[in-house]
Amino acid sequence: MRRGERSLVEDEDAVREITTAMLERVGYRVFAAAAPSAAFSYLEEKENHVQVLITDVVMPEMSGRDLAIKAQALRPDIKVLFISGYPADAIAHRGVLEKGVNFIQKPFNTEDLCHKLHEMLDGNHS
């Protein structure tokens, strides 16, 4: 079964490749970008139907939060999942741990990632 498209923005090559493989293995189509600017350019193309933006919190060029704000201004219906390897207290001031914000801590496995995506797409937050 083909599932909706996901845009993954992760500046670490290994994490981006592993996460892309996890998502593709369970049937998601993935556009993986190493930089926020590449992901945003992809989102600007009207023929792309990205349902979920998965973005690292801390990246060079632009934070994941800033990318999410720009992406949601362009596509108000896009859902955003933040990922980070930093401890919660180190990223709390970046606004991604507020109530209702979707977040998953690295490292995560395929089951955890898919569970979080299902939760988001069904409209449930934890």
N, CA, C and O atoms as CSV, one atom per row, in Angstrom:
chain,resi,resn,atom,element,x,y,z
A,1,MET,N,N,0.842,-1.180,0.000
A,1,MET,CA,C,0.000,0.000,0.000
A,1,MET,C,C,0.890,1.248,0.000
A,1,MET,O,O,1.795,1.379,0.824
A,2,ARG,N,N,0.623,2.141,-0.917
A,2,ARG,CA,C,1.360,3.397,-0.967
A,2,ARG,C,C,0.720,4.369,0.007
A,2,ARG,O,O,-0.501,4.522,0.039
A,3,ARG,N,N,1.539,5.009,0.785
A,3,ARG,CA,C,1.046,5.983,1.750
A,3,ARG,C,C,1.462,7.363,1.310
A,3,ARG,O,O,2.290,7.510,0.410
A,4,GLY,N,N,0.896,8.379,1.935
A,4,GLY,CA,C,1.205,9.753,1.586
A,4,GLY,C,C,2.679,10.073,1.724
A,4,GLY,O,O,3.438,9.355,2.375
A,5,GLU,N,N,3.054,11.147,1.106
A,5,GLU,CA,C,4.452,11.538,1.056
A,5,GLU,C,C,4.887,12.238,2.333
A,5,GLU,O,O,4.125,12.978,2.955
A,6,ARG,N,N,6.130,11.984,2.702
A,6,ARG,CA,C,6.752,12.605,3.866
A,6,ARG,C,C,7.990,13.345,3.399
A,6,ARG,O,O,8.721,12.861,2.535
A,7,SER,N,N,8.222,14.501,3.961
A,7,SER,CA,C,9.443,15.243,3.685
A,7,SER,C,C,10.293,15.173,4.942
A,7,SER,O,O,9.850,15.569,6.020
A,8,LEU,N,N,11.494,14.677,4.807
A,8,LEU,CA,C,12.403,14.490,5.933
A,8,LEU,C,C,13.566,15.459,5.792
A,8,LEU,O,O,14.235,15.483,4.760
A,9,VAL,N,N,13.810,16.260,6.829
A,9,VAL,CA,C,14.926,17.198,6.813
A,9,VAL,C,C,15.834,16.854,7.978
A,9,VAL,O,O,15.467,17.022,9.141
A,10,GLU,N,N,17.008,16.377,7.658
A,10,GLU,CA,C,17.978,15.931,8.655
A,10,GLU,C,C,19.362,16.217,8.110
A,10,GLU,O,O,19.705,15.774,7.014
A,11,ASP,N,N,20.170,16.963,8.876
A,11,ASP,CA,C,21.493,17.349,8.386
A,11,ASP,C,C,22.535,16.246,8.544
A,11,ASP,O,O,23.587,16.317,7.909
A,12,GLU,N,N,22.286,15.236,9.362
A,12,GLU,CA,C,23.228,14.126,9.508
A,12,GLU,C,C,22.904,13.046,8.474
A,12,GLU,O,O,21.818,12.466,8.489
A,13,ASP,N,N,23.857,12.786,7.579
A,13,ASP,CA,C,23.634,11.836,6.488
A,13,ASP,C,C,23.143,10.477,6.961
A,13,ASP,O,O,22.166,9.955,6.425
A,14,ALA,N,N,23.802,9.898,7.955
A,14,ALA,CA,C,23.452,8.551,8.409
A,14,ALA,C,C,22.030,8.506,8.965
A,14,ALA,O,O,21.278,7.578,8.669
A,15,VAL,N,N,21.665,9.488,9.757
A,15,VAL,CA,C,20.314,9.522,10.342
A,15,VAL,C,C,19.274,9.698,9.235
A,15,VAL,O,O,18.226,9.053,9.252
A,16,ARG,N,N,19.570,10.571,8.279
A,16,ARG,CA,C,18.647,10.798,7.153
A,16,ARG,C,C,18.454,9.520,6.349
A,16,ARG,O,O,17.326,9.181,5.990
A,17,GLU,N,N,19.533,8.809,6.061
A,17,GLU,CA,C,19.448,7.582,5.270
A,17,GLU,C,C,18.696,6.484,6.012
A,17,GLU,O,O,17.868,5.795,5.416
A,18,ILE,N,N,18.966,6.312,7.288
A,18,ILE,CA,C,18.296,5.274,8.073
A,18,ILE,C,C,16.804,5.581,8.210
A,18,ILE,O,O,15.966,4.692,8.055
A,19,THR,N,N,16.478,6.837,8.500
A,19,THR,CA,C,15.073,7.210,8.673
A,19,THR,C,C,14.312,7.069,7.355
A,19,THR,O,O,13.168,6.614,7.341
A,20,THR,N,N,14.942,7.456,6.261
A,20,THR,CA,C,14.317,7.283,4.945
A,20,THR,C,C,14.040,5.804,4.686
A,20,THR,O,O,12.954,5.444,4.233
A,21,ALA,N,N,15.016,4.952,4.971
A,21,ALA,CA,C,14.843,3.507,4.767
A,21,ALA,C,C,13.712,2.964,5.640
A,21,ALA,O,O,12.924,2.134,5.186
A,22,MET,N,N,13.628,3.425,6.883
A,22,MET,CA,C,12.539,2.991,7.776
A,22,MET,C,C,11.180,3.317,7.164
A,22,MET,O,O,10.292,2.466,7.110
A,23,LEU,N,N,11.030,4.549,6.709
A,23,LEU,CA,C,9.754,5.010,6.166
A,23,LEU,C,C,9.412,4.307,4.857
A,23,LEU,O,O,8.264,3.914,4.647
A,24,GLU,N,N,10.387,4.146,3.987
A,24,GLU,CA,C,10.132,3.484,2.708
A,24,GLU,C,C,9.788,2.007,2.900
A,24,GLU,O,O,8.981,1.450,2.156
A,25,ARG,N,N,10.395,1.389,3.884
A,25,ARG,CA,C,10.157,-0.028,4.156
A,25,ARG,C,C,8.698,-0.286,4.530
A,25,ARG,O,O,8.174,-1.369,4.266
A,26,VAL,N,N,8.045,0.692,5.136
A,26,VAL,CA,C,6.641,0.512,5.524
A,26,VAL,C,C,5.681,1.165,4.530
A,26,VAL,O,O,4.485,1.268,4.803
A,27,GLY,N,N,6.193,1.606,3.383
A,27,GLY,CA,C,5.334,2.058,2.301
A,27,GLY,C,C,5.188,3.558,2.103
A,27,GLY,O,O,4.414,3.987,1.247
A,28,TYR,N,N,5.903,4.358,2.863
A,28,TYR,CA,C,5.810,5.807,2.671
A,28,TYR,C,C,6.711,6.251,1.521
A,28,TYR,O,O,7.776,5.677,1.294
A,29,ARG,N,N,6.273,7.272,0.807
A,29,ARG,CA,C,7.130,7.943,-0.172
A,29,ARG,C,C,7.829,9.060,0.581
A,29,ARG,O,O,7.196,9.791,1.342
A,30,VAL,N,N,9.140,9.196,0.371
A,30,VAL,CA,C,9.930,10.136,1.158
A,30,VAL,C,C,10.755,11.037,0.254
A,30,VAL,O,O,11.410,10.574,-0.679
A,31,PHE,N,N,10.713,12.331,0.547
A,31,PHE,CA,C,11.667,13.269,-0.022
A,31,PHE,C,C,12.589,13.636,1.121
A,31,PHE,O,O,12.161,14.255,2.095
A,32,ALA,N,N,13.856,13.257,1.009
A,32,ALA,CA,C,14.822,13.519,2.073
A,32,ALA,C,C,15.738,14.660,1.658
A,32,ALA,O,O,16.272,14.682,0.549
A,33,ALA,N,N,15.906,15.609,2.577
A,33,ALA,CA,C,16.744,16.781,2.309
A,33,ALA,C,C,17.750,16.951,3.440
A,33,ALA,O,O,17.450,16.704,4.608
A,34,ALA,N,N,18.939,17.374,3.066
A,34,ALA,CA,C,19.984,17.616,4.050
A,34,ALA,C,C,19.899,19.016,4.647
A,34,ALA,O,O,20.498,19.293,5.685
A,35,ALA,N,N,19.152,19.894,3.985
A,35,ALA,CA,C,19.079,21.288,4.439
A,35,ALA,C,C,17.645,21.801,4.353
A,35,ALA,O,O,16.893,21.391,3.469
A,36,PRO,N,N,17.261,22.690,5.262
A,36,PRO,CA,C,15.916,23.258,5.234
A,36,PRO,C,C,15.562,23.936,3.911
A,36,PRO,O,O,14.420,23.844,3.463
A,37,SER,N,N,16.508,24.606,3.289
A,37,SER,CA,C,16.210,25.305,2.034
A,37,SER,C,C,15.782,24.329,0.935
A,37,SER,O,O,14.890,24.640,0.145
A,38,ALA,N,N,16.404,23.166,0.879
A,38,ALA,CA,C,16.034,22.162,-0.128
A,38,ALA,C,C,14.632,21.624,0.140
A,38,ALA,O,O,13.852,21.420,-0.790
A,39,ALA,N,N,14.318,21.397,1.400
A,39,ALA,CA,C,12.976,20.913,1.746
A,39,ALA,C,C,11.921,21.959,1.417
A,39,ALA,O,O,10.863,21.628,0.882
A,40,PHE,N,N,12.202,23.213,1.731
A,40,PHE,CA,C,11.224,24.263,1.467
A,40,PHE,C,C,11.011,24.437,-0.033
A,40,PHE,O,O,9.880,24.632,-0.476
A,41,SER,N,N,12.082,24.370,-0.817
A,41,SER,CA,C,11.951,24.455,-2.275
A,41,SER,C,C,11.056,23.342,-2.800
A,41,SER,O,O,10.236,23.562,-3.691
A,42,TYR,N,N,11.218,22.148,-2.245
A,42,TYR,CA,C,10.384,21.021,-2.644
A,42,TYR,C,C,8.925,21.268,-2.282
A,42,TYR,O,O,8.029,20.969,-3.072
A,43,LEU,N,N,8.685,21.806,-1.106
A,43,LEU,CA,C,7.314,22.098,-0.670
A,43,LEU,C,C,6.649,23.157,-1.544
A,43,LEU,O,O,5.428,23.158,-1.705
A,44,GLU,N,N,7.447,24.050,-2.104
A,44,GLU,CA,C,6.901,25.110,-2.956
A,44,GLU,C,C,6.358,24.579,-4.282
A,44,GLU,O,O,5.532,25.232,-4.920
A,45,GLU,N,N,6.814,23.407,-4.693
A,45,GLU,CA,C,6.327,22.816,-5.934
A,45,GLU,C,C,4.916,22.286,-5.705
A,45,GLU,O,O,4.715,21.371,-4.907
A,46,LYS,N,N,3.955,22.852,-6.395
A,46,LYS,CA,C,2.533,22.567,-6.145
A,46,LYS,C,C,2.139,21.111,-6.381
A,46,LYS,O,O,1.198,20.624,-5.754
A,47,GLU,N,N,2.838,20.408,-7.269
A,47,GLU,CA,C,2.447,19.028,-7.573
A,47,GLU,C,C,2.838,18.039,-6.474
A,47,GLU,O,O,2.405,16.887,-6.497
A,48,ASN,N,N,3.638,18.472,-5.530
A,48,ASN,CA,C,4.022,17.595,-4.421
A,48,ASN,C,C,2.921,17.591,-3.370
A,48,ASN,O,O,2.362,18.637,-3.039
A,49,HIS,N,N,2.619,16.426,-2.856
A,49,HIS,CA,C,1.541,16.281,-1.879
A,49,HIS,C,C,2.106,15.788,-0.551
A,49,HIS,O,O,1.809,14.676,-0.115
A,50,VAL,N,N,2.902,16.603,0.070
A,50,VAL,CA,C,3.532,16.237,1.327
A,50,VAL,C,C,2.514,16.405,2.454
A,50,VAL,O,O,1.950,17.483,2.643
A,51,GLN,N,N,2.290,15.325,3.198
A,51,GLN,CA,C,1.368,15.358,4.332
A,51,GLN,C,C,2.085,15.687,5.629
A,51,GLN,O,O,1.533,16.352,6.505
A,52,VAL,N,N,3.328,15.213,5.743
A,52,VAL,CA,C,4.058,15.360,6.995
A,52,VAL,C,C,5.475,15.850,6.714
A,52,VAL,O,O,6.162,15.346,5.825
A,53,LEU,N,N,5.887,16.828,7.483
A,53,LEU,CA,C,7.262,17.314,7.469
A,53,LEU,C,C,7.925,16.783,8.728
A,53,LEU,O,O,7.493,17.088,9.840
A,54,ILE,N,N,8.969,15.990,8.554
A,54,ILE,CA,C,9.744,15.472,9.676
A,54,ILE,C,C,11.052,16.242,9.670
A,54,ILE,O,O,11.821,16.158,8.712
A,55,THR,N,N,11.306,16.988,10.727
A,55,THR,CA,C,12.482,17.844,10.728
A,55,THR,C,C,13.252,17.774,12.035
A,55,THR,O,O,12.676,17.728,13.121
A,56,ASP,N,N,14.557,17.768,11.900
A,56,ASP,CA,C,15.418,17.864,13.063
A,56,ASP,C,C,15.183,19.239,13.687
A,56,ASP,O,O,14.850,20.194,12.984
A,57,VAL,N,N,15.351,19.335,14.980
A,57,VAL,CA,C,15.140,20.600,15.681
A,57,VAL,C,C,16.312,21.542,15.441
A,57,VAL,O,O,16.119,22.714,15.119
A,58,VAL,N,N,17.524,21.025,15.599
A,58,VAL,CA,C,18.728,21.849,15.492
A,58,VAL,C,C,19.452,21.500,14.199
A,58,VAL,O,O,19.919,20.376,14.011
A,59,MET,N,N,19.535,22.501,13.302
A,59,MET,CA,C,20.228,22.315,12.024
A,59,MET,C,C,20.943,23.611,11.667
A,59,MET,O,O,20.569,24.689,12.128
A,60,PRO,N,N,21.979,23.491,10.838
A,60,PRO,CA,C,22.588,24.717,10.315
A,60,PRO,C,C,21.609,25.378,9.336
A,60,PRO,O,O,20.719,24.703,8.819
A,61,GLU,N,N,21.746,26.617,9.083
A,61,GLU,CA,C,20.967,27.358,8.100
A,61,GLU,C,C,19.647,27.871,8.662
A,61,GLU,O,O,19.331,29.052,8.514
A,62,MET,N,N,18.865,26.992,9.310
A,62,MET,CA,C,17.554,27.377,9.834
A,62,MET,C,C,17.123,26.300,10.828
A,62,MET,O,O,17.366,25.116,10.594
A,63,SER,N,N,16.497,26.688,11.920
A,63,SER,CA,C,16.035,25.690,12.888
A,63,SER,C,C,14.832,24.938,12.324
A,63,SER,O,O,14.157,25.414,11.412
A,64,GLY,N,N,14.584,23.781,12.872
A,64,GLY,CA,C,13.412,23.014,12.478
A,64,GLY,C,C,12.128,23.774,12.767
A,64,GLY,O,O,11.166,23.688,12.003
A,65,ARG,N,N,12.109,24.510,13.857
A,65,ARG,CA,C,10.920,25.295,14.213
A,65,ARG,C,C,10.654,26.375,13.167
A,65,ARG,O,O,9.513,26.567,12.748
A,66,ASP,N,N,11.713,27.084,12.743
A,66,ASP,CA,C,11.543,28.118,11.716
A,66,ASP,C,C,11.082,27.512,10.396
A,66,ASP,O,O,10.242,28.086,9.703
A,67,LEU,N,N,11.634,26.351,10.049
A,67,LEU,CA,C,11.203,25.663,8.831
A,67,LEU,C,C,9.730,25.279,8.936
A,67,LEU,O,O,8.978,25.437,7.975
A,68,ALA,N,N,9.323,24.783,10.083
A,68,ALA,CA,C,7.924,24.386,10.279
A,68,ALA,C,C,6.990,25.580,10.111
A,68,ALA,O,O,5.930,25.455,9.498
A,69,ILE,N,N,7.369,26.721,10.645
A,69,ILE,CA,C,6.545,27.929,10.525
A,69,ILE,C,C,6.400,28.322,9.062
A,69,ILE,O,O,5.302,28.638,8.606
A,70,LYS,N,N,7.512,28.301,8.324
A,70,LYS,CA,C,7.457,28.631,6.888
A,70,LYS,C,C,6.627,27.607,6.111
A,70,LYS,O,O,5.842,27.969,5.235
A,71,ALA,N,N,6.809,26.336,6.438
A,71,ALA,CA,C,6.081,25.270,5.735
A,71,ALA,C,C,4.585,25.377,5.998
A,71,ALA,O,O,3.785,25.205,5.079
A,72,GLN,N,N,4.199,25.654,7.226
A,72,GLN,CA,C,2.779,25.749,7.555
A,72,GLN,C,C,2.149,27.023,7.004
A,72,GLN,O,O,0.941,27.053,6.767
A,73,ALA,N,N,2.931,28.066,6.799
A,73,ALA,CA,C,2.410,29.271,6.147
A,73,ALA,C,C,2.110,28.971,4.681
A,73,ALA,O,O,1.138,29.479,4.122
A,74,LEU,N,N,2.955,28.142,4.063
A,74,LEU,CA,C,2.787,27.754,2.663
A,74,LEU,C,C,1.700,26.696,2.501
A,74,LEU,O,O,0.896,26.751,1.571
A,75,ARG,N,N,1.691,25.743,3.410
A,75,ARG,CA,C,0.749,24.611,3.374
A,75,ARG,C,C,0.137,24.430,4.766
A,75,ARG,O,O,0.647,23.656,5.576
A,76,PRO,N,N,-0.938,25.133,5.034
A,76,PRO,CA,C,-1.531,25.107,6.379
A,76,PRO,C,C,-1.942,23.727,6.877
A,76,PRO,O,O,-2.035,23.525,8.087
A,77,ASP,N,N,-2.189,22.775,5.988
A,77,ASP,CA,C,-2.632,21.446,6.406
A,77,ASP,C,C,-1.489,20.472,6.685
A,77,ASP,O,O,-1.739,19.338,7.093
A,78,ILE,N,N,-0.236,20.892,6.475
A,78,ILE,CA,C,0.898,19.987,6.689
A,78,ILE,C,C,1.094,19.744,8.181
A,78,ILE,O,O,0.998,20.663,8.995
A,79,LYS,N,N,1.366,18.503,8.517
A,79,LYS,CA,C,1.661,18.136,9.905
A,79,LYS,C,C,3.175,18.119,10.059
A,79,LYS,O,O,3.899,17.817,9.110
A,80,VAL,N,N,3.651,18.445,11.258
A,80,VAL,CA,C,5.086,18.516,11.504
A,80,VAL,C,C,5.464,17.608,12.669
A,80,VAL,O,O,4.833,17.623,13.725
A,81,LEU,N,N,6.506,16.824,12.446
A,81,LEU,CA,C,7.086,15.985,13.491
A,81,LEU,C,C,8.528,16.434,13.690
A,81,LEU,O,O,9.340,16.382,12.766
A,82,PHE,N,N,8.835,16.874,14.900
A,82,PHE,CA,C,10.191,17.275,15.236
A,82,PHE,C,C,10.941,16.078,15.800
A,82,PHE,O,O,10.390,15.274,16.552
A,83,ILE,N,N,12.224,15.977,15.416
A,83,ILE,CA,C,13.096,14.938,15.952
A,83,ILE,C,C,14.358,15.606,16.483
A,83,ILE,O,O,14.792,16.636,15.966
A,84,SER,N,N,14.943,15.010,17.523
A,84,SER,CA,C,16.190,15.552,18.047
A,84,SER,C,C,16.908,14.512,18.883
A,84,SER,O,O,16.295,13.667,19.534
A,85,GLY,N,N,18.213,14.602,18.843
A,85,GLY,CA,C,19.056,13.772,19.688
A,85,GLY,C,C,19.471,14.506,20.945
A,85,GLY,O,O,20.081,13.914,21.836
A,86,TYR,N,N,19.146,15.795,21.030
A,86,TYR,CA,C,19.465,16.573,22.227
A,86,TYR,C,C,18.485,16.229,23.342
A,86,TYR,O,O,17.331,15.899,23.070
A,87,PRO,N,N,18.931,16.303,24.594
A,87,PRO,CA,C,18.008,16.059,25.710
A,87,PRO,C,C,16.896,17.109,25.733
A,87,PRO,O,O,17.069,18.227,25.249
A,88,ALA,N,N,15.769,16.733,26.298
A,88,ALA,CA,C,14.596,17.618,26.327
A,88,ALA,C,C,14.916,18.979,26.915
A,88,ALA,O,O,14.451,19.993,26.393
A,89,ASP,N,N,15.692,19.032,27.984
A,89,ASP,CA,C,15.975,20.330,28.601
A,89,ASP,C,C,16.828,21.224,27.706
A,89,ASP,O,O,16.796,22.447,27.843
A,90,ALA,N,N,17.583,20.629,26.796
A,90,ALA,CA,C,18.422,21.416,25.884
A,90,ALA,C,C,17.626,22.010,24.730
A,90,ALA,O,O,18.064,22.985,24.120
A,91,ILE,N,N,16.462,21.440,24.420
A,91,ILE,CA,C,15.670,21.968,23.301
A,91,ILE,C,C,14.364,22.613,23.739
A,91,ILE,O,O,13.618,23.125,22.904
A,92,ALA,N,N,14.081,22.595,25.029
A,92,ALA,CA,C,12.814,23.128,25.538
A,92,ALA,C,C,12.589,24.572,25.100
A,92,ALA,O,O,11.461,24.946,24.778
A,93,HIS,N,N,13.629,25.379,25.081
A,93,HIS,CA,C,13.494,26.799,24.712
A,93,HIS,C,C,13.260,27.000,23.218
A,93,HIS,O,O,13.023,28.129,22.788
A,94,ARG,N,N,13.320,25.954,22.427
A,94,ARG,CA,C,13.099,26.064,20.985
A,94,ARG,C,C,11.629,25.896,20.598
A,94,ARG,O,O,11.297,25.921,19.413
A,95,GLY,N,N,10.753,25.726,21.577
A,95,GLY,CA,C,9.317,25.685,21.321
A,95,GLY,C,C,8.783,24.376,20.792
A,95,GLY,O,O,7.635,24.325,20.351
A,96,VAL,N,N,9.565,23.316,20.818
A,96,VAL,CA,C,9.077,22.055,20.256
A,96,VAL,C,C,8.558,21.095,21.317
A,96,VAL,O,O,8.100,20.001,20.985
A,97,LEU,N,N,8.621,21.479,22.574
A,97,LEU,CA,C,8.117,20.600,23.616
A,97,LEU,C,C,6.828,21.137,24.227
A,97,LEU,O,O,6.381,20.662,25.272
A,98,GLU,N,N,6.241,22.121,23.576
A,98,GLU,CA,C,4.982,22.671,24.048
A,98,GLU,C,C,3.863,21.669,23.822
A,98,GLU,O,O,3.973,20.797,22.960
A,99,LYS,N,N,2.803,21.785,24.580
A,99,LYS,CA,C,1.651,20.892,24.451
A,99,LYS,C,C,1.122,20.942,23.012
A,99,LYS,O,O,0.988,22.015,22.424
A,100,GLY,N,N,0.828,19.769,22.465
A,100,GLY,CA,C,0.269,19.684,21.121
A,100,GLY,C,C,1.302,19.624,20.008
A,100,GLY,O,O,0.945,19.448,18.843
A,101,VAL,N,N,2.574,19.765,20.348
A,101,VAL,CA,C,3.637,19.687,19.344
A,101,VAL,C,C,4.105,18.242,19.256
A,101,VAL,O,O,4.318,17.589,20.278
A,102,ASN,N,N,4.263,17.748,18.042
A,102,ASN,CA,C,4.687,16.369,17.818
A,102,ASN,C,C,6.203,16.278,17.864
A,102,ASN,O,O,6.899,16.999,17.148
A,103,PHE,N,N,6.709,15.389,18.710
A,103,PHE,CA,C,8.149,15.263,18.914
A,103,PHE,C,C,8.489,13.810,19.197
A,103,PHE,O,O,7.743,13.103,19.874
A,104,ILE,N,N,9.627,13.374,18.666
A,104,ILE,CA,C,10.163,12.051,18.985
A,104,ILE,C,C,11.669,12.197,19.190
A,104,ILE,O,O,12.359,12.863,18.418
A,105,GLN,N,N,12.153,11.562,20.240
A,105,GLN,CA,C,13.565,11.636,20.620
A,105,GLN,C,C,14.385,10.626,19.824
A,105,GLN,O,O,13.978,9.473,19.678
A,106,LYS,N,N,15.542,11.051,19.306
A,106,LYS,CA,C,16.476,10.120,18.678
A,106,LYS,C,C,17.275,9.448,19.792
A,106,LYS,O,O,17.520,10.085,20.817
A,107,PRO,N,N,17.675,8.237,19.644
A,107,PRO,CA,C,17.363,7.347,18.524
A,107,PRO,C,C,15.959,6.754,18.684
A,107,PRO,O,O,15.473,6.557,19.798
A,108,PHE,N,N,15.329,6.480,17.555
A,108,PHE,CA,C,14.013,5.851,17.551
A,108,PHE,C,C,14.054,4.693,16.575
A,108,PHE,O,O,14.928,4.625,15.711
A,109,ASN,N,N,13.108,3.788,16.717
A,109,ASN,CA,C,13.042,2.655,15.789
A,109,ASN,C,C,11.832,2.826,14.870
A,109,ASN,O,O,11.041,3.754,15.040
A,110,THR,N,N,11.698,1.942,13.916
A,110,THR,CA,C,10.614,2.021,12.937
A,110,THR,C,C,9.252,1.989,13.625
A,110,THR,O,O,8.356,2.754,13.266
A,111,GLU,N,N,9.094,1.120,14.600
A,111,GLU,CA,C,7.815,1.001,15.298
A,111,GLU,C,C,7.442,2.307,16.001
A,111,GLU,O,O,6.300,2.757,15.911
A,112,ASP,N,N,8.401,2.912,16.697
A,112,ASP,CA,C,8.130,4.180,17.394
A,112,ASP,C,C,7.779,5.294,16.407
A,112,ASP,O,O,6.848,6.067,16.636
A,113,LEU,N,N,8.524,5.367,15.319
A,113,LEU,CA,C,8.289,6.402,14.315
A,113,LEU,C,C,6.910,6.228,13.671
A,113,LEU,O,O,6.156,7.193,13.540
A,114,CYS,N,N,6.587,5.008,13.274
A,114,CYS,CA,C,5.289,4.752,12.650
A,114,CYS,C,C,4.140,5.007,13.623
A,114,CYS,O,O,3.098,5.534,13.232
A,115,HIS,N,N,4.328,4.639,14.874
A,115,HIS,CA,C,3.296,4.897,15.882
A,115,HIS,C,C,3.043,6.401,16.002
A,115,HIS,O,O,1.893,6.837,16.056
A,116,LYS,N,N,4.097,7.176,16.043
A,116,LYS,CA,C,3.963,8.629,16.161
A,116,LYS,C,C,3.277,9.203,14.923
A,116,LYS,O,O,2.414,10.072,15.049
A,117,LEU,N,N,3.641,8.738,13.743
A,117,LEU,CA,C,3.009,9.226,12.513
A,117,LEU,C,C,1.515,8.875,12.480
A,117,LEU,O,O,0.691,9.709,12.103
A,118,HIS,N,N,1.172,7.666,12.868
A,118,HIS,CA,C,-0.246,7.273,12.911
A,118,HIS,C,C,-1.006,8.152,13.897
A,118,HIS,O,O,-2.119,8.596,13.615
A,119,GLU,N,N,-0.404,8.399,15.047
A,119,GLU,CA,C,-0.997,9.249,16.066
A,119,GLU,C,C,-1.280,10.654,15.497
A,119,GLU,O,O,-2.356,11.219,15.698
A,120,MET,N,N,-0.300,11.187,14.795
A,120,MET,CA,C,-0.434,12.533,14.212
A,120,MET,C,C,-1.527,12.566,13.154
A,120,MET,O,O,-2.363,13.470,13.148
A,121,LEU,N,N,-1.524,11.593,12.267
A,121,LEU,CA,C,-2.471,11.590,11.163
A,121,LEU,C,C,-3.892,11.293,11.616
A,121,LEU,O,O,-4.856,11.671,10.950
A,122,ASP,N,N,-4.016,10.614,12.752
A,122,ASP,CA,C,-5.341,10.359,13.298
A,122,ASP,C,C,-5.821,11.501,14.176
A,122,ASP,O,O,-6.953,11.487,14.659
A,123,GLY,N,N,-4.952,12.502,14.384
A,123,GLY,CA,C,-5.338,13.684,15.160
A,123,GLY,C,C,-5.140,13.545,16.656
A,123,GLY,O,O,-5.629,14.373,17.425
A,124,ASN,N,N,-4.430,12.507,17.082
A,124,ASN,CA,C,-4.159,12.320,18.515
A,124,ASN,C,C,-2.741,12.773,18.809
A,124,ASN,O,O,-1.836,12.516,18.016
A,125,HIS,N,N,-2.535,13.432,19.915
A,125,HIS,CA,C,-1.195,13.852,20.332
A,125,HIS,C,C,-0.890,13.205,21.667
A,125,HIS,O,O,-1.781,12.972,22.484
A,126,SER,N,N,0.394,12.917,21.873
A,126,SER,CA,C,0.772,12.423,23.195
A,126,SER,C,C,1.984,13.156,23.683
A,126,SER,O,O,2.466,12.887,24.783
